[in-house]
Amino acid sequence: MSTVISVENVSKAYRLGLIGGGTLHEDLTRWWARVRGRPDPFLKIGQKDHGNRDGETVWALRDVSFEVKQGEVLGIIGRNGAGKSTLLKILSQVTAPTTGQIKVKGRIASLLEVGTGFHPELTGRENIFLNGAILGMTKREIERKLDEIIAFAEVERYIDTPVKRYSSGMYVRLAFAVAAHLDPEILIVDEVLAVGDAAFQKKCLGKMGDVARGGRTVLFVSHNMAAVSALCSRGLVLDAGHVTLDASTDEAIRHYTDLRSELTVIALDQRLDRSGDGRIRFTAAWVEDANGNRAHTVASGQDICIAASYRAHGDAVRGSLVIAFGLKGPLGERISDLRADVAGFSWAQPPRAGEVRCRIPRLPLQPGRYAFNAYAKINGCLADWVQDAGTLDVEAGDFFGTGRLPSRHTGALLIDQEWTLRSGAASAVCSNDSVRKASLT
């Protein structure tokens, strides 16, 4: 297979802070004052001159190199701020690299954010033709695909309405339909599919699979490891602007999971990537074994506790407090939400600082590395939500008490079972709580 994308030592730098003073006259005057060692002549009374108006230089990408073959589906994964979107913008020629070069062979269709390239005043139909023209398609080619695009996007009723009146879901459906149906040699898709509902996401993944099987190249960025695993044949892991691994999809996901788990080493009270009004804050999260000891590794079938400590501010916890832990699988997929209120637990006047524990009898998880989010509500309002607050390494255990370890290929969950075999009026029952031998009479 021929190489369609070649990236050689690409780096991208951005300057932070205020760049420019608004007019050429002001910039020149400020520059001349700096040269003479004078203060900024345009400062207001009492305002300080911070001097460096050029800002700090931040490298979003540093010496990134890789190649993509025709028909390959490459998953680009990494934590927030790793440089994924910057790399896609460079490949899409939205921005230029600071150093290095890229070589692209073929027509690129990019979907970097909702409604990329759409004009809000134009109708959906007009934007289809506009995007097609940008991609180099002829009017006849676009007309041939028009009905298919509209049907896929499910916006037939609103296709002649200006897209500024579309909901975010309608916007992204039409934008993806245009990008995927206009026969690009290379399709670049960023994490825009998170806007759509589950049914639309499934349809989009199916369409990208069709595109790949048609011999075209796909670059896919997502935090959904299940989607990356199902769709991609190869994975590229970015961290802090560097390529840390270029390998098979399974290896890339394992490496990314290890990087993600390192984030949980940071004390939760120092984490800034959280949501909520801040009336209480989680300060730590951990896992305990059946003896109440903190554990990094547990076995399937063991009794465990997921625990977290919190601290409130002032009279913040006046009212009903609800805590939840959201379990995520090795690929980042949602396993279960452990919610105190659903299980019948809430606290009307909790202490200003405390620890909360959720006991899980006979842990029903297969071996693997899991993560959990921590979530708190006061009187129904979100107070704190921390993603990947802690990790849970599960090893194989004798969940069913048979002396045999369950196969890893039976799914993510281990479910307690009772089996019955009937023959006429006789029956044989096999239960996890009884001896697992029975005879027919």
N, C-alpha and C positions, 0 to 999 in steps of 0.2 A: 504493500500500500504506500502511496506517495504521501509526503509530508505536506499538510495544508496550513499549519500554523507553526512558525518557528520563533521562539522568544529567546533572545541572546542578551544576557547581563543587563536586564531592564531594571532601572531604578526610577523612583518618582519622589520628588521632594516638594513639600508645601511649606509656605511661610505663614506662621500664625501671627495674629495681632492686626493692628491697623496699618493698611498699606495705602499710602496716598492721602492727601488732605482734602480732596474734593475737586480742586481746580489746579491747573498747571501753575498759575501765579502763586497760589498758596504753597505748593510743593517746592517751587524754586526759592521762595522767600524763606521757608523753613530750612532748606538746605544751606542757603547762604548764611543764615544765623548760626547753624551748627558749625559750619566751617570757621566762623569767627569766634566760636566758643560762647555765643550769646544764647539766651533762653528762647524758647518758641514764642514768636511775636503774636501768635493767634491764641495763646492760652487765656482762659478766663481767670478772673481774680480768684485766688485761692486754689486753683487747679495746679497739680504737679506735672512737671515735664518728666515722663518716664524715659526719655532719651531714645531708646531703640525703636524707631517707628518701622523698621524693616521686619520686625517680628522674629520669632524663633523658627529655625528650620527643622521640620520634622520629615523623616524619610518614611513614607507609607510603604514603599517597596525597596528592596536592596538586593541587587545582583540576582534577579530571578531569571532562570533559564529552563526551558523545557520545549518539547516538540509534541505536536498532536498529528496523528495520522488520519487519513481520510476514512470516514465511517466510524471513528472512535467516539465513545461517549466518556468524557472526562469529568469527574466530579471534583470540584474545588471546594475544600472544606477548611474550616479554621474558626477560631473564636472571633467575637466582635472586635473590629480594629486590626485584624490580622493583615488586611490589604486585599481582600478578595474583590470587593467592588471596584477598587482602584485598578486592579489588574484587568477586569472586564471592560472598564471604560477605556483603557489604553488599547485593548484588542479591538474594541468597537470604534476606535478613532474619535472618541468623544474628547479625550485629552491626549496630550503627547507625553512620552516618557522624558524624564530629565536626562538620563543617559541610557545607552543601549539601543537596540533596534528590534523591531518585529517584522516578520514577513508573513503575509496572509495570501493564500491562493484560493480565490473563490468569493462569492457574494455572501455577506454577513447580514443576518437578521438578529437584532439585539432587543431584548426585553429586560432592561435594567431597572426600571421602576414603573409603577402603574401609569399606563398611557404614554409611554415614551414616544415622542414624535407626534402626538396628537395635538390638533389645534382646537381649543375649547369652543370656538364659535362655529366650527364646521360640524355637520351632522356625522353620524356614524358611518353612513355610506360614503360621504365625501372623504372622511379620514382613511377609509380603506384604500381609496384610490391614491390619496396623498402618500400614505406609507408605502404602497406598492411602487409609486414613482420614485420615492427615495431609495428603495431597494433595487431600482433599475429595471422594474417590470414594465412591460408595455401595457397599454390600456386593454388590449384584447386578452392578454394573459390574466389580468386582474378580473375582467368580466367573466372569464371561464371559471374562476375560483369563487366568485362573489357569493353565490347561493350557499356554497359549502361553508364559507367563513361565517355568514350570518346565522346559519343553522347551528354551527358549533358554539357560537357565542350566546345563543339563546336570547337574542335581542331583536327578533323580527319586528315586534310591535313598535320599537323605539329607534329603528335604524335610520329614520329620517328626522330625528330629533337632535339638536346640538348636544355634543357629548358633555358639555359643562353641566347639563342637567342629569347626567347619569350618576348612579350610585357608584361607590368604589368597586363593588362586585361586578357591576355591568361594565365598568371601565376596563377592569383587568381581564374580563372574559373576552371582550372585543380585541384588546391589545394583544393578548396571547394568540387568539385565533388568526389575526392578521400575520403575526410573526411566524407562526407555525405552518400556515397554509400557502404562503407565497413562494414556496420552493427555494429557500436559500440553501446554498451549499454548506453553510455553517450557521447553526442556531445557538445563540448565547442567551441563557436564561438565568437571571439573578433570583433572589428570594422573594419574588413577587407573588408566587402562588399561595403564599400564606394568607393573602387577602381573600381568596376564594373559599367557598365552603368545601366540605369533605368530598362531595360528589364531583364538584368541578375539578378539584385537585386530582382525583382519580382519573378523570377524563383527560386532563392535561398530561399526566404521566404516561397514559396510554398513547396519546398522540406523539409525545417525544420518543417513545419506544418505536412507533411506526416510522418516525423521521429517521431514527438511527438505523433501523432495519432496511430502510431505503437507500442506505449507503452514504447518507449525509452525516456531518460531524456535529456533535452537540457538546457544549460546555455548560455545565449545570452547577450552580452554587446553591447550597441549601444547608440548613441546620437540622433537617430531618434525615437522620442517618438511615432510616428504613427506606426512604425514597432513593437515596444515593446508592444503597446496597442493591436495590431492585433494578435500577436504571443504568448505572455506570459500570464500565468495564475496567476502569482505572481511576485511581484517586491521587490528587495532589493536595498536600497539607501545607497550609501557610500559617506561620506564627511570627508576629512582630515584623512582618514584611519580608521574611525569608522563607524559602521552600525548605521545610524540614523533612519531607518524605515524598517521594514519587514512586508509587508502587501499586500493587493490586488493590482493588477496592476494600477487601477485608483487612489487609494490613494497614491501609490508610485510616480506616475507621477505628481500628484498635489504637493506632498512634494518636489520633485525635481525641479519643476517649481518655487516654493517659494524660494528654495536655489539659483537657477539661477538668480532670480530677485534681490537677495541681492547683486549680483556682480555689478549691475548697480548703486549702491549707490556710488561706487568709482568714483571720478572725472575722466573724460575721459582722461585728460592730464596726469594722473598718471597710466593709464592702459598700461601694457606691452604686453598683448596678442592681438597684432594688426599686420597688414601687410601694406606694402607700402614703398616707398622710403623716406618718412618723410618730403617732401617739405612743406606740410601743415599737421597740426594735429587738429583733432576735440578735443575741450576742454570741451564741454558739449552738452547734447541732452535732449530734453523735449517735452511735448505735451501741446498745448494751446487750450482753448475752443473758442467759437465763439466771445467772448469779448476780446480775447488776453491775458487772464489770464492763468497762468500755472495750469494744471489740472492733477490729478492722475487718476481720473475716469471720463469717458464720457459715453454718451448714444448712442445707435444705432440711426441713423438719424440726429445726430447733425453735424454742421459744425465744423471741428477741423483743427489744423495745427500741423504737426510734424516739429520740429525745431532743429537746431544744430548751435553751434558757432564753429569757427575755428580760427587758428592762423598760419600764414605763416612764413617761415624762409628766410630772405634776399630777393632776387628777385625771389623767388620760384614760384610765381603765374603769371609770365609773360607767357601768353598764355591762352588757353581756359580751363576754370574750369567747370567740370560737377560733380554734386552731385546726389547721389541716396540713398534712404532708402528702405531696404528690409524687408517687413512685414513677420513675422512668427507666426503661429497659436499656440494655447494652448499646442499642442503636439510637437512643434518644426517644424511642416511642413511649407513649403513655401507657402505663400498666394499670394503675389504679390511684384514685384519690382517697386517702384515709382522712375522713372529715369527722371531727368530734360531734358536730350537730346532727349529722345523718345517723351516727351511732347512738344518739340520745344524750350527748354530753355537752354542756356549756357551763360557764362560770359567771355568776351574776356580779360578784364583787371580788375579783381576783386580786392578789397582792401586787404591789407596784413592781416587784422583781420576783421571778420564780422560775421553776422548771416544769415542763409539761412532758409527759411520756405517753406514747401509744404502744400498747403491747400487742404483738402479733403472735398468736399461738401457732406452733408448727408451721414455720415459714414456708409458704407454698411456691417458692421461686426456684427455677432451675439455676445451675451454676452460671456465673457471669458477673460483670461489674454493673451495678445499678446506681442511680443517683436519685436524690429526692429534693423537692422544693419545700420551703417552709412558708406558711401562709397564715395570716392572722387578721380577723375582723373584729371590730368593736361596734356593737349595735348595727350590724349589717354593713358597715363602711370599712373598706380596706385600710388596714393600719400598716401592714408590712408584708412584703412578698419578696423572697430571695430565691432565685433559681439556683439549682445545684448547690444547695446549702450543705449537703453532705453526700458521702458515697457509701455504698454497701457492697462488699465483695462476698459473693456467695459461692461456696464450694459444694461438691456433691455430698449428699447425705442420704441415709436410709429412711426416706420420708414415709414409705408404706410399712416399715417394720418387717420386711420380708428377708432381710439380709442381702438384698440386691440393690444396686444403685440404679435409679431410673435412667433411661436413655436420654441423651441431650437432644434427640431428634423428635421428641414427643410434644414439643411446644414450650412456651415460656412459663406456663403455670402448671403446678402439680395439684390435682384436685382429689380430695378424699373420695373414695368410691365404695359402693356396695353392689355386688353382682349377684344375680339370681338366675339359675337355670332350672326350668320347669320341664317335667316329663309327665304328662297326665296330671294326676293329683299330687304327685311327689314333687318336691323342690329341693334344690341345694342352694344355700345362701352363703356368700362369701363377704365378710365385712372386715374393715380395717381394725375393728375393735374386738374381733374374735379370731380364733385359730383359722388360718386360711386354707383349710382342707375340708372337703365335704364329699359325701358319697351319695349317689342316687339309690333310692330304694324302690 
